[in-house]
Amino acid sequence: MTIRAVFFDMGGTIETYGYTRALRLAATPGIQQRLLSAGIDLHLDNEQLYRVVSDGLERYHQWSLKNLDELSPSQVWREYILGDC
């Protein structure tokens, strides 16, 4: 048998944002750079961006548990993480 395709879900299989404060803070400058390269300057320092991302992911996580559903990464970022920005 030959493997022809592999599917991954968003729920931490590929896309993760560390599970500890230290891991998340270490990843935040990369997120800041990625946003800036896309022309998105939130005028937040890394600590503030860490809080925005963490709070948004927690809101999404609660919604996902309640609804037993997952949204696309772009929708999570648009509606839960950067929605107030």
Secondary structure as UniProt FT lines:
FT   TURN            10..13
FT   HELIX           21..37
FT   TURN            38..39
FT   HELIX           46..67
FT   HELIX           73..76
FT   HELIX           77..81
FT   TURN            83..84
//
